[in-house]
Amino acid sequence: LCFGFIGRFLIQKPIFLFKQILVDCLLPNGMILTLECLREATLITIKHELFKEARKYPLHHLLQEETSYIFVSVTQEAEREEFYDETRRLCDLRLFQPFLKVIEPVGNREEKILNREIGKTGRKGSHK
């Protein structure tokens, strides 16, 4: 949620009402950068902008190529999720807070994607 003032009253607005969102990004070298992103921006676009911005700061030489990393965050379901599909849009991720951590993926990428899809299918079936 984001907050704004109308007159003297503080109001809460869901993040999805805004065209642009401030997203905090934690890089593997310890830097935290805040990017202003369109809600509809894809993860690949955000990652590209993040690494372009990171080049302006000290310690950027400690980073590998941007293709070596994926984003991870906490969803509204209070689950840690690794985002392998970089064509997904920011507004579709259902993030708990607009915070993305950049990590090196560990393990078999295809197996993790398959396990995630199986888990999503199982959760949908258990609600019926």
Secondary structure, DSSP 4 states (H G I P E B T S, - for coil): -EEEEETTEEEEE-GGG-SEEEEEEE-TTS-EEEEEEETT-BHHHHHHHHHHHHTTSTTGGG---GGG-EEEEEBTTS-EEEE--TTSBGGGS-BSSSEEEEE---S-HHHHHHHHHHHHHHHHHHH-
